[in-house]
Amino acid sequence: MKKRIIATLSRLAPSSEVVRRGLAAAVLIPIAFAASPSGIVADSSPDFEIPNGHFYSQANGLSPTDTDKGYTITNDEAVPFWTVYQQLGGVPILGYPASQRFTWFGRVTQVTQRAILHWHEEENRVELVNILDYLSQLGKDDWLSDQKWIPKPLEHLAQGSDDVLDGVLDARLALLDEDAGIKYHFFSNPAAQLVYGLPMSRAEVHGTVVTMRFQRAAVQRWLIDSAQAKEGDVTAMNIGDIAKELGVFPAAALEPVDAPAPPPSRVMASSRGGTTGVTGLATWYGAGFHGQLMRNEEPYNMYDSSIAASNIHALGTLLRVTNTSTGKSIIVRVADTGAFYYPVVVDLSWAAFSEIADPDDGVIEVTVEPLRDS
C-alpha cells in the first residue's frame, strides 16, 4: 500500500536524455551507508551475506556445485547497488548478479541477469540502463529477432523519438492491449515501469511464446507448459545475459571472482542493534489506507506510531528511524511492504512520521537501522 511513488528513473541509453515526464519523479538526496559486520554463516551455500552486501555464485557460468566463485553486490564506496537491488525486487525481479562492478560510459556499472545498474554520482542515484535501446543503436535488432525471438522496435520508436517527452505516453502503454497476459503482468507489478521501461514493439508470437519488447526488458507469455514455465506464465528474459553474449561489456568485468571469506559465526549486533544502516527518504501513508489489511494481515491504523512498511527488512523487524535534520528518532515494527523504491527506504504510519517530523513535509531524509530481525 502506498500513497505515492518516488523512485529512480532510467535513461534511454547511456548517452541519451532521461525520461522526465510520465514516470514517477526522482528525488535526489545525499546517500550514506553505515555498515557493521554481517553475521550469516556461508558454509557451502551458493550465496551468503557479506558486510555491506551479498555474494552470489548462481550466475558464475560454472558447475552448479562450484560455489567458490561468483559476484558480490554491495553498497561499498557509497554506491548503493545492494540497496537498490533489494528495493527493486532482488533475485525474483532482476535475477542474480552477473558481473563485477566496472566502469562503462564513465559510470560505475553492474550487470544482473535481467538488468544493468548504472550509478549517476552527480545526481546521487542508481538508474537502470535502457539496454535494448542501446542494442538497437548498435544494430543488433536482426540478431535479437532471429536468435532470441525479441521483436524489432516499431520503426518510429527505433528512430529515437522520445514519446514520453512528446506527451504520448498513453500511446506507448496502449501497445500492452495486444496481449492481456503481458498487460496484467505489467500493471500488477508496481516496479514494472522502472524495471522494464516502456513498450517498444507489438506482441509477436514466436514458437511457444508471445514476446513484447520494452526499453530494458523483453517479456514473454508462455503458450504451453515447458521446463521453464507453465502455460499462461509471464516471465522476463535474461536480457543482461543476452547483452553479455553480444560482448558489449568488458570481458574482465564478467569473470567471476573468489568468494569472500564469510564470517565464522553470527556476530552480536552493534550497540545500535543493527547489521546495516541506510540513509534515504521516509514517507507516510494515511487515511486512504486506514483499516486496510497490511502484509502481516493486521488492519492498518494510521494512529499507531509503532508500525511502518519496508521492502528491505522482514516483517516483524524493529527499525530505528532517525530524522537526519533534527536527530529525532522513533522505533517502529515492520508490518507491511509497499510500492516504493530507493531512495525511499521506509514508509511510516501517519502517527510515526508525526513523532519525528511534520506530516505536511511529506518526505524527509532519515537513517534506518534494524534492531532485530524476526
C-alpha positions, 0 to 999 in steps of 0.5 A: 500500500502506498500513497505515492511513488518516488523512485529512480528513473532510467535513461534511454541509453547511456548517452541519451536524455532521461525520461522526465515526464510520465514516470514517477519523479526522482528525488535526489538526496545525499546517500550514506551507508553505515555498515557493521559486520554481517553475521550469516554463516556461508558454509557451502551455500551458493550465496551468503551475506557479506558486510555491506552486501551479498555474494552470489555464485548462481550466475558464475557460468560454472558447475552448479556445485562450484560455489567458490566463485561468483559476484558480490553486490554491495553498497561499498564506496557509497554506491548503493547497488545492494540497496537498490537491488533489494528495493527493486525486487532482488533475485525474483525481479532482476535475477542474480548478479552477473558481473563485477562492478566496472566502469562503462560510459564513465559510470560505475556499472553492474550487470544482473541477469535481467538488468544493468545498474548504472550509478549517476554520482552527480545526481546521487542515484542508481538508474537502470540502463535502457539496454535494448535501446542501446542494442538497437543503436548498435544494430543488433535488432536482426540478431535479437529477432532471429536468435532470441525471438525479441521483436524489432522496435516499431520503426518510429520508436527505433528512430529515437523519438522520445514519446514520453517527452512528446506527451504520448505516453498513453500511446506507448502503454496502449501497445500492452492491449495486444496481449492481456497476459503481458498487460496484467503482468505489467500493471500488477507489478508496481516496479514494472515501469522502472524495471522494464521501461516502456513498450517498444514493439507489438506482441509477436508470437514466436514458437511457444511464446508471445514476446513484447519488447520494452526499453530494458526488458523483453517479456514473454507469455508462455503458450504451453507448459515447458521446463521453464514455465507453465502455460499462461506464465509471464516471465522476463528474459535474461536480457543482461545475459543476452547483452553479455553474449553480444560482448558489449561489456568488458570481458574482465568485468564478467569473470567471476571472482573468489568468494569472500571469506564469510564470517565464522559465526553470527556476530552480536549486533552493534550497540545500535542493534543493527547489521546495516544502516541506510540513509534515504527518504521516509514517507507516510501513508494515511487515511486512504489506507486506514483499516486496510489489511497490511502484509502481516494481515493486521488492519492498518491504523494510521494512529499507531506510531509503532508500525511502518512498511519496508521492502528491505527488512522482514516483517516483524523487524524493529527499525530505528528511524532517525530524522537526519535534520533534527536527530529525532528518532522513533522505533517502529515494527515492520508490518507491511511492504509497499510500492516504493523504491530507493531512495525511499527506504521506509514508509511510516504510519501517519502517527510515526512520521508525526513523532519525528517530523511534520506530516505536511513535509511529506518526505524527509531524509532519515537513517534506518537501522534494524534492531532485530530481525524476526 
